[in-house]
Amino acid sequence: MLVSQQSSTLPSHHQPERRPLRQESEMVRLLVEGSDLHRITTTRSAKVQKSLVSLWDKYEARECTPSEFLAKVGQAYGVVLDK
C-alpha cells in the first residue's frame, strides 16, 4: 500500500507508463515492418536464421520428431552432442 501512495504523489511525467505488453509488442512489430528499426545481421547469423525457419517448417509439418528437431537446431548453432 505504501508503494501506491508514493507513486501517486509523483508528477505524471515521472510515473511509469502502464502500457499493456500486447499493445507494446504490436507497436514494435509495426515499427519493424515499417523499417523504422534496422537490425544488422552477419552472413553467419542470417544463414542460421534461414536454417532455423526451415527446420521449424519441417517440424510443424511433422517431418521430424522433437528429438530430431532439437538435434538439428543444435547443429545449426554449431553444437554437437554425442548420443
C-alpha distances in whole Angstrom, upper triangle without the diagonal:
4,5,5,6,9,10,11,13,15,18,19,21,19,16,17,19,18,21,22,24,27,27,27,30,32,32,33,36,37,37,39,41,42,43,41,39,42,42,45,46,49,52,51,48,49,51,49,47,50,51,47,47,51,50,47,49,51,49,48,51,51,54,53,51,47,49,51,49,46,50,51,47,48,51,50,48,51,49,52,52,54,55
4,6,5,6,9,10,11,13,17,18,20,17,15,16,19,19,22,24,25,29,29,28,31,33,33,34,37,38,38,39,42,43,43,40,39,42,42,45,46,49,52,51,48,49,52,49,47,50,51,48,48,52,51,48,51,53,50,49,53,53,56,54,52,49,50,53,50,48,51,52,48,48,52,51,48,51,50,53,52,55,55
4,5,5,6,9,10,11,15,15,17,14,12,13,16,15,19,20,22,25,25,25,27,30,29,30,33,34,34,36,38,39,39,37,36,38,38,41,43,45,48,48,44,46,48,46,44,47,48,45,45,48,48,45,47,50,47,46,50,50,53,51,50,46,47,50,47,45,48,49,45,45,49,47,45,48,47,50,49,52,53
4,5,5,6,9,10,13,14,16,14,11,12,14,14,17,19,21,24,24,23,26,28,28,29,32,33,33,35,37,38,39,36,35,38,38,41,43,46,49,48,45,46,49,46,44,47,48,45,45,48,48,45,47,50,47,46,50,50,53,52,50,46,48,50,47,45,49,49,46,46,50,48,46,49,48,51,51,54,54
4,6,5,7,9,13,14,16,14,12,14,17,16,20,22,24,27,27,26,29,31,31,32,35,36,36,38,40,40,41,38,38,41,41,44,46,49,52,51,48,49,52,50,47,50,52,48,48,52,51,48,51,53,51,50,53,54,57,55,54,50,52,54,51,49,52,53,49,50,53,52,49,52,51,54,54,57,58
4,5,5,7,11,12,14,12,10,13,16,16,20,22,24,27,27,26,29,31,30,31,34,35,34,37,39,39,40,37,36,39,39,42,44,47,50,50,46,48,50,48,46,49,51,47,48,51,51,48,50,53,51,50,53,54,56,55,53,50,51,53,51,48,51,52,48,49,52,50,48,51,50,53,53,56,57
4,5,5,9,9,11,9,7,9,12,13,16,19,21,24,23,22,25,27,26,27,31,31,31,33,36,36,36,33,33,35,36,39,41,44,47,47,43,44,47,45,43,46,48,45,44,48,48,45,47,50,48,47,50,51,54,52,51,48,49,51,48,46,49,49,46,46,49,48,45,48,48,51,51,54,55
4,5,8,8,12,10,8,11,13,13,17,19,22,25,24,23,27,28,27,29,32,32,32,34,37,37,38,35,34,37,38,41,43,47,50,49,46,47,50,48,45,48,50,47,47,50,50,47,49,52,50,49,52,53,56,55,53,50,52,54,50,49,52,52,48,49,52,50,48,51,51,54,54,57,58
4,6,9,11,10,9,13,15,16,20,22,25,28,27,26,29,31,29,31,34,34,34,36,39,38,39,36,36,39,40,43,45,48,51,51,48,49,52,50,48,51,52,49,49,53,53,50,52,55,53,52,55,56,59,57,56,53,54,56,53,51,54,54,51,51,54,52,50,53,53,56,56,60,60
4,6,8,6,6,10,13,14,18,21,23,26,25,23,27,29,27,28,31,32,31,33,36,35,36,33,32,35,36,39,42,45,48,48,45,46,49,47,45,48,50,47,47,50,50,48,50,53,51,50,53,54,57,55,54,51,53,54,51,49,52,52,48,49,52,50,47,50,50,54,54,58,59
4,6,5,7,10,12,15,18,21,23,26,24,23,27,28,26,27,31,30,29,32,35,34,35,31,31,34,36,39,41,44,48,48,45,45,49,47,45,48,50,47,47,50,51,48,50,53,51,50,54,55,57,56,55,52,54,55,52,50,53,53,49,50,53,50,48,51,51,55,56,59,60
4,5,5,8,9,12,14,18,20,23,21,20,23,24,22,24,27,27,26,29,32,31,32,28,28,32,33,36,39,42,46,46,42,43,46,45,42,45,47,45,44,48,48,45,47,50,49,47,51,52,54,54,53,50,52,53,50,48,51,51,47,48,51,48,46,50,50,53,54,57,58
4,6,8,9,12,14,18,20,23,20,19,22,24,21,22,26,25,24,27,30,28,29,26,26,29,31,34,36,40,43,43,40,41,44,43,40,43,45,43,42,46,47,44,46,49,48,46,50,51,53,53,52,49,51,52,48,47,50,49,45,46,49,46,44,47,48,51,52,56,57
4,6,9,12,15,18,20,23,21,19,23,24,22,23,27,27,25,28,31,30,30,27,26,29,31,33,36,39,42,43,39,40,44,42,40,43,45,42,42,46,46,43,46,49,47,46,50,51,53,52,51,48,49,51,47,45,48,48,44,45,48,45,43,46,46,50,51,54,55
4,6,9,12,15,17,20,19,17,21,22,21,22,25,26,25,27,30,29,30,27,26,30,31,34,36,39,42,42,39,40,43,41,39,42,44,41,40,44,44,42,44,47,45,44,47,49,51,50,49,45,47,49,45,44,47,46,43,44,46,44,42,45,45,49,49,53,54
4,6,9,12,14,17,16,14,17,19,18,19,22,23,22,24,27,27,27,24,24,27,28,31,33,36,39,39,35,36,39,38,35,38,40,37,37,40,40,38,40,43,41,40,44,45,47,46,45,42,43,45,42,40,43,43,39,40,43,40,38,42,41,45,46,49,50
4,6,9,11,14,12,11,14,16,14,16,19,20,19,22,24,24,25,22,22,25,26,29,31,35,38,38,34,35,38,36,34,36,38,35,35,39,39,36,38,41,39,38,41,43,45,44,44,40,42,44,40,39,42,42,38,39,42,39,38,41,41,45,45,49,50
4,6,9,12,10,10,13,15,14,16,19,19,20,22,24,24,26,23,23,26,27,30,32,36,38,38,34,35,38,36,33,36,38,35,34,37,38,35,36,39,38,36,39,41,43,42,42,38,41,42,39,37,41,40,37,38,41,39,37,41,41,44,44,48,48
4,6,8,7,7,10,11,11,13,15,16,16,19,21,21,23,20,20,24,25,28,30,33,36,36,32,32,35,34,31,33,35,32,31,34,35,32,33,36,35,33,36,38,40,40,39,36,39,40,36,35,39,38,35,36,39,37,35,39,39,42,43,46,47
4,5,5,6,9,10,11,13,14,16,17,19,20,21,23,21,21,24,25,28,30,33,35,35,31,31,34,32,29,31,33,30,29,32,32,29,31,34,32,30,33,35,37,37,36,33,36,37,34,33,36,36,33,34,37,35,34,37,37,40,41,44,44
4,5,5,6,9,10,11,12,14,15,16,18,20,21,20,19,22,22,25,26,30,32,31,28,28,30,28,25,28,29,26,25,29,29,26,27,30,29,27,31,32,34,34,33,30,32,34,30,29,33,32,29,31,33,31,30,33,33,37,37,40,41
4,5,5,6,9,10,11,12,14,15,16,18,20,19,19,21,22,25,26,30,32,31,28,27,30,28,25,27,28,25,24,27,27,24,25,29,27,25,28,30,32,32,32,29,32,33,29,29,32,32,28,30,33,31,30,34,34,37,37,41,41
4,6,5,6,9,10,11,13,14,15,17,19,17,17,21,22,25,27,30,32,33,29,28,31,30,26,28,30,27,26,29,30,27,28,31,30,28,31,33,35,35,35,32,35,36,32,32,35,34,31,33,36,33,32,36,36,39,40,44,44
4,5,5,6,9,10,11,12,14,15,17,15,15,18,19,22,24,27,30,30,26,26,29,28,24,27,29,26,25,28,29,26,28,31,30,28,31,33,35,35,35,32,34,35,31,31,34,33,30,31,34,31,30,34,34,37,39,42,43
4,5,5,6,9,10,11,12,14,15,15,14,16,17,20,21,25,27,27,23,23,26,24,21,23,25,22,21,25,25,22,24,27,26,24,28,29,31,31,31,28,31,32,28,27,30,29,26,28,30,28,27,31,31,34,35,39,40
4,5,5,6,9,10,10,12,14,14,14,17,18,21,23,26,28,28,25,24,27,26,22,24,26,24,22,25,26,23,24,28,27,25,28,30,32,32,32,30,33,33,29,29,32,31,28,30,32,29,29,33,34,37,38,41,42
4,5,5,6,9,10,11,12,11,11,15,17,20,22,26,28,29,25,24,27,27,23,25,28,25,24,27,28,26,27,30,30,28,31,33,35,35,35,33,35,36,32,32,35,33,30,32,34,31,30,34,35,38,40,43,44
4,5,5,6,9,10,11,9,9,12,13,17,18,22,24,25,21,21,24,23,20,22,25,22,21,25,26,23,25,28,28,26,29,31,33,33,33,31,33,33,29,29,32,30,27,29,31,27,27,30,31,35,36,40,41
4,5,5,6,8,10,10,10,12,13,17,18,22,23,24,21,19,22,22,18,20,22,20,18,22,23,21,22,25,25,23,26,29,30,30,31,29,31,31,27,27,30,28,25,28,29,26,26,29,31,34,36,39,40
4,5,5,6,9,9,10,12,15,18,20,23,25,26,23,22,25,24,21,22,25,23,21,24,26,24,24,28,28,26,29,31,33,33,34,32,35,34,31,31,34,32,29,31,32,29,29,33,34,37,39,43,43
4,5,5,6,5,6,9,12,16,18,21,23,25,22,20,24,24,21,22,25,24,22,25,27,25,26,29,30,28,31,33,34,35,36,34,36,35,32,31,34,32,29,31,32,29,28,32,33,37,39,43,44
4,5,5,6,5,7,9,13,14,18,20,21,18,17,20,20,17,18,21,20,18,22,24,22,23,26,27,25,28,30,31,32,33,31,33,32,28,28,31,29,25,28,29,25,25,28,30,34,36,39,40
4,5,8,8,10,12,15,16,20,21,23,20,18,21,21,18,18,22,21,18,21,24,22,22,26,26,25,27,30,31,31,33,31,33,33,29,29,32,29,26,29,30,26,26,30,32,35,37,41,42
4,5,8,10,13,16,18,21,23,25,22,20,23,24,21,21,25,24,22,25,27,25,25,29,30,28,30,33,34,35,36,35,37,36,32,33,35,33,30,32,33,29,29,33,35,38,40,44,45
4,5,6,9,12,15,18,20,22,19,17,21,22,19,20,23,23,21,24,26,25,25,29,30,29,31,34,34,35,36,34,36,35,32,32,34,31,28,31,31,27,27,30,33,36,39,42,44
4,7,10,13,16,20,22,24,21,20,23,24,21,22,26,25,24,27,29,27,28,32,32,31,33,36,37,37,38,36,38,37,34,33,36,33,30,32,33,29,29,32,34,38,40,44,45
4,7,10,13,17,19,21,18,17,21,21,18,20,23,22,21,25,27,25,26,30,30,29,32,34,35,35,36,34,35,35,31,31,33,30,27,29,30,26,25,29,31,34,37,40,42
4,7,10,13,16,18,15,14,18,19,16,18,21,21,20,23,25,24,25,29,29,29,31,34,34,34,35,33,34,33,30,29,31,29,25,27,28,24,23,26,28,32,35,38,40
4,6,10,13,14,11,11,15,15,13,15,18,18,18,21,22,22,23,26,27,27,29,31,31,31,32,30,31,30,27,26,28,25,22,24,24,21,19,22,25,28,31,35,37
4,7,10,12,10,10,13,14,13,15,18,18,18,21,23,23,24,27,28,28,31,32,32,31,33,31,31,30,27,26,27,25,22,23,23,20,18,21,24,27,30,34,36
4,7,8,6,6,10,11,10,12,14,15,16,18,20,20,22,24,25,26,28,30,29,28,30,28,28,27,24,23,24,21,19,20,19,16,15,17,20,24,27,30,33
4,5,5,6,9,10,11,12,14,15,17,18,20,21,23,25,26,27,29,30,29,28,30,28,28,27,24,23,23,21,18,19,18,15,14,16,19,22,25,29,31
4,6,5,6,9,10,11,12,14,16,17,18,20,21,23,24,26,27,29,27,27,29,27,27,25,23,23,22,19,18,18,17,14,13,15,18,21,25,28,30
4,5,5,6,9,10,11,12,14,15,16,18,20,21,22,24,26,27,25,24,26,25,24,22,20,19,19,16,14,15,13,10,10,11,15,17,21,24,27
4,5,5,6,9,10,10,12,14,15,16,18,20,21,22,24,25,24,23,25,23,23,21,19,18,18,16,13,14,13,10,9,12,15,18,21,24,27
4,5,5,6,9,10,11,12,14,15,17,19,20,21,23,25,23,23,25,23,24,22,19,19,19,16,14,16,15,11,12,14,17,20,23,27,28
4,5,5,6,9,10,11,12,14,16,17,18,20,21,23,21,21,23,22,22,19,17,17,17,14,12,14,12,9,10,12,15,18,21,24,26
4,5,5,6,9,10,10,12,14,15,16,18,20,21,20,18,20,19,19,17,14,14,14,11,9,11,10,6,7,10,12,15,18,21,23
4,5,5,6,9,10,11,12,14,15,16,18,20,19,18,20,19,19,18,15,15,16,13,10,13,12,9,10,13,15,18,21,24,25
4,5,5,6,9,10,11,13,14,16,17,19,17,17,20,19,20,18,15,16,16,13,11,14,13,10,12,15,17,19,22,25,26
4,5,5,6,9,10,11,12,14,15,17,15,14,17,16,17,14,11,13,13,9,8,11,10,7,10,12,14,16,19,21,23
4,5,5,6,9,10,10,12,14,15,14,13,15,14,15,13,10,10,12,9,7,10,10,7,9,12,14,16,18,21,22
4,5,5,6,9,10,11,12,14,14,14,16,15,17,15,11,13,15,12,10,14,14,11,13,16,18,20,21,24,25
4,5,5,6,9,10,11,13,11,12,14,14,16,13,11,13,14,11,10,14,13,11,14,16,18,19,21,24,24
4,5,5,6,9,10,11,9,9,11,11,12,10,7,9,11,8,7,11,11,9,12,15,15,16,18,20,20
4,5,5,6,8,10,10,10,11,10,13,11,8,10,12,10,9,13,14,12,14,17,17,19,20,23,22
4,5,5,6,9,9,10,12,12,15,13,10,13,15,13,12,16,16,15,17,20,21,22,23,25,25
4,6,5,6,5,7,10,11,13,11,8,12,13,11,12,15,15,14,17,19,20,20,21,23,22
4,5,5,6,5,7,7,10,9,6,10,12,11,11,14,15,15,17,19,19,19,20,22,21
4,5,8,9,10,10,13,13,10,13,15,14,14,18,19,18,20,22,22,23,23,25,24
4,5,8,10,12,15,13,12,15,17,15,16,19,20,19,22,24,24,24,25,27,25
4,5,7,9,12,11,10,13,15,14,15,18,19,19,22,23,23,23,23,24,22
4,7,10,12,10,9,13,14,13,14,17,17,17,20,22,22,21,21,23,21
4,7,8,6,6,10,11,10,12,14,15,15,18,19,19,18,18,19,17
4,5,5,6,9,10,11,12,14,15,16,19,20,18,18,17,18,16
4,5,5,6,9,10,10,12,14,15,17,18,17,16,15,17,15
4,5,5,6,9,10,11,12,14,16,16,14,13,12,13,11
4,6,5,6,9,10,10,12,14,15,14,13,12,13,12
4,5,5,6,9,10,11,13,14,13,13,13,15,15
4,5,5,6,9,10,11,12,11,11,11,13,13
4,5,5,6,9,10,10,9,8,8,10,10
4,5,5,6,9,9,9,9,11,13,13
4,5,5,6,9,8,10,11,15,15
4,5,5,6,5,7,8,12,13
4,5,5,5,6,9,12,14
4,5,7,9,12,15,17
4,6,9,12,15,18
4,6,10,13,16
4,7,10,13
4,7,10
4,6
4
